[in-house]
Amino acid sequence: MANHFFAYLSRMKHIRRWGLMRNTLPENDMEHAMQAAMIAHGLAVLGNTRYGRNYDPEHAMALALYHDASEVITGDLPTPIKHNNPHIKAEYRKIERVAVRRLLEMLPDDMRPAFRPLLESDPESPEWLLVRAADKLCAYTKCLEETKAGNTEFLEARDSLIATLHANPLPEVQEFIADFIPGFGMSLDQISR
């Protein structure tokens, strides 16, 4: 019997993000997952190196890589719709759980235990907190790139996201913002110097 898990996930490249906003550069879920994975890994390394944390950087990276996998079935519901109504948010969470179960069923039985913790992650785990921060950092860098290109559509989202990020209590998140985020607002020539 054929298993379609990876073929299905490869279609993440067709799921467009920021669907309600005019984009100068479209972004898809697969691109976002890779960036979130790199940032979550970086946050974990930063936390371990500078703050004595005990994160598993590779687990944080894997969680981030799969954090939006259910969207290959559900699509990407825009944030203003998903988060502004508690009833819609609760129902969407149920739909996400159904999508995750469907994805897990696309794996052979003996592989499911390895993927279940990545797709049904513990929202209170230290690594998952890094993934949530990485997801916000990705959104913020998207806003920076769009506003740098003259797209004012992302100004309010940018300001809202940086306020949310500055409220994050993890010092590794604040240090990541200070050390790594400025480059996203610069030109290639500026970051190459």
C-alpha positions as CSV (number, residue, x, y, z in Angstrom):
1,M,0.0,0.0,0.0
2,A,1.3,3.4,-0.9
3,N,1.7,6.1,1.8
4,H,1.1,9.6,0.8
5,F,2.3,11.6,3.8
6,F,5.3,13.2,2.1
7,A,3.5,13.7,-1.2
8,Y,0.8,15.5,0.6
9,L,3.2,17.7,2.6
10,S,5.0,18.6,-0.5
11,R,1.9,20.5,-1.5
12,M,2.6,23.0,1.3
13,K,4.3,25.0,-1.4
14,H,0.8,25.7,-2.9
15,I,-0.7,27.1,0.4
16,R,-0.4,30.9,0.2
17,R,0.1,32.9,3.4
18,W,-1.2,36.4,4.0
19,G,-4.3,35.7,1.9
20,L,-6.2,38.9,2.8
21,M,-3.3,41.2,2.2
22,R,-1.6,42.5,-0.9
23,N,1.9,41.0,-1.1
24,T,4.8,42.3,-3.1
25,L,6.4,38.9,-2.7
26,P,4.0,35.9,-2.1
27,E,4.9,33.5,0.6
28,N,3.9,29.9,0.9
29,D,3.6,27.5,3.9
30,M,6.7,25.5,2.8
31,E,8.9,28.6,2.7
32,H,7.5,29.7,6.1
33,A,8.1,26.3,7.7
34,M,11.7,26.4,6.7
35,Q,12.3,29.9,8.0
36,A,10.4,29.1,11.3
37,A,12.5,26.0,11.7
38,M,15.8,27.9,11.3
39,I,14.7,30.6,13.7
40,A,13.3,28.1,16.3
41,H,16.7,26.3,16.1
42,G,18.5,29.6,16.5
43,L,16.4,30.6,19.5
44,A,17.1,27.2,21.1
45,V,20.9,27.5,20.6
46,L,20.8,31.1,21.8
47,G,18.9,30.1,24.9
48,N,21.3,27.2,25.6
49,T,24.4,29.1,25.0
50,R,23.6,32.4,26.7
51,Y,20.9,31.6,29.2
52,G,21.8,28.1,30.4
53,R,18.6,26.6,29.0
54,N,18.2,22.9,28.3
55,Y,16.4,23.1,24.9
56,D,16.6,20.4,22.3
57,P,17.4,22.6,19.3
58,E,16.8,19.8,16.8
59,H,13.4,19.1,18.3
60,A,12.5,22.8,18.2
61,M,13.5,22.8,14.5
62,A,11.5,19.7,13.7
63,L,8.4,21.1,15.6
64,A,8.7,24.3,13.6
65,L,9.1,22.5,10.3
66,Y,5.8,20.7,10.9
67,H,3.9,23.4,12.9
68,D,1.6,24.4,10.0
69,A,1.4,20.9,8.4
70,S,-2.3,20.7,8.9
71,E,-2.8,23.6,6.6
72,V,-2.0,21.4,3.7
73,I,-5.5,20.0,4.3
74,T,-7.3,23.0,5.9
75,G,-5.6,25.9,4.0
76,D,-4.3,28.9,5.8
77,L,-7.1,30.7,7.6
78,P,-6.2,34.4,7.8
79,T,-5.3,35.6,11.4
80,P,-8.1,38.2,11.6
81,I,-10.6,35.5,10.9
82,K,-9.0,32.8,13.0
83,H,-8.2,34.8,16.2
84,N,-10.9,37.5,16.4
85,N,-13.8,35.2,17.2
86,P,-13.4,32.7,20.0
87,H,-16.1,30.4,18.5
88,I,-14.3,30.3,15.1
89,K,-11.0,29.8,16.8
90,A,-12.3,26.8,18.8
91,E,-13.9,25.2,15.7
92,Y,-10.8,25.8,13.6
93,R,-8.7,24.0,16.3
94,K,-11.1,21.0,16.0
95,I,-10.6,21.0,12.2
96,E,-6.8,21.2,12.6
97,R,-6.9,18.1,14.9
98,V,-8.9,16.2,12.3
99,A,-6.4,17.2,9.6
100,V,-3.5,16.1,11.8
101,R,-5.2,12.7,12.3
102,R,-5.6,12.4,8.6
103,L,-2.0,13.2,8.0
104,L,-0.9,10.6,10.6
105,E,-3.0,8.0,8.8
106,M,-1.0,8.6,5.7
107,L,2.0,7.2,7.4
108,P,2.8,3.5,7.9
109,D,1.7,2.3,11.4
110,D,5.3,1.8,12.6
111,M,6.3,5.5,11.7
112,R,3.3,7.2,13.3
113,P,4.8,7.2,16.9
114,A,7.8,9.2,15.6
115,F,5.7,11.8,13.8
116,R,2.8,12.1,16.3
117,P,4.8,14.4,18.8
118,L,5.7,16.7,15.9
119,L,2.1,17.0,14.6
120,E,0.3,16.8,18.0
121,S,2.9,18.8,19.9
122,D,2.6,19.8,23.6
123,P,1.7,23.5,23.6
124,E,3.4,23.9,27.0
125,S,6.7,22.4,26.1
126,P,9.7,24.7,26.2
127,E,10.5,24.0,22.5
128,W,6.9,24.7,21.5
129,L,7.2,28.1,23.2
130,L,10.2,28.8,20.9
131,V,8.2,27.7,17.8
132,R,5.4,30.1,18.7
133,A,8.0,32.9,19.1
134,A,9.7,31.9,15.8
135,D,6.3,32.0,14.0
136,K,5.8,35.6,15.2
137,L,9.4,36.5,14.3
138,C,8.7,35.1,10.8
139,A,5.6,37.2,10.5
140,Y,7.4,40.2,11.7
141,T,10.3,39.8,9.2
142,K,7.7,39.4,6.4
143,C,6.2,42.7,7.5
144,L,9.6,44.3,7.5
145,E,10.3,43.0,4.0
146,E,7.0,44.2,2.7
147,T,7.2,47.7,4.2
148,K,10.8,48.0,3.0
149,A,9.4,47.3,-0.5
150,G,7.0,50.2,0.0
151,N,3.9,48.1,0.8
152,T,2.0,50.0,3.5
153,E,-0.5,47.2,3.8
154,F,1.8,45.6,6.4
155,L,2.4,48.6,8.7
156,E,-0.2,47.8,11.3
157,A,0.7,44.1,11.4
158,R,4.3,45.1,11.8
159,D,3.6,47.3,14.7
160,S,1.3,44.8,16.4
161,L,3.8,42.0,16.0
162,I,6.8,43.9,17.4
163,A,4.7,44.8,20.4
164,T,3.7,41.2,20.9
165,L,7.4,40.1,20.5
166,H,8.7,42.7,22.9
167,A,6.1,41.4,25.5
168,N,7.6,37.9,25.2
169,P,9.3,37.1,28.5
170,L,12.1,34.9,27.0
171,P,15.4,36.8,27.0
172,E,16.5,34.7,24.0
173,V,13.7,36.1,22.0
174,Q,14.6,39.7,22.9
175,E,18.3,39.0,22.1
176,F,17.3,37.4,18.8
177,I,15.4,40.6,17.9
178,A,18.3,42.8,18.8
179,D,21.0,40.7,17.2
180,F,19.4,39.3,14.0
181,I,16.2,41.2,13.1
182,P,17.8,44.5,11.9
183,G,19.3,42.7,8.9
184,F,15.8,42.0,7.5
185,G,15.2,45.7,7.0
186,M,18.5,46.2,5.1
187,S,19.5,45.8,1.5
188,L,21.7,43.0,0.2
189,D,24.6,45.4,-0.1
190,Q,24.1,46.5,3.5
191,I,24.1,43.0,5.0
192,S,27.0,42.0,2.8
193,R,29.4,44.6,4.2
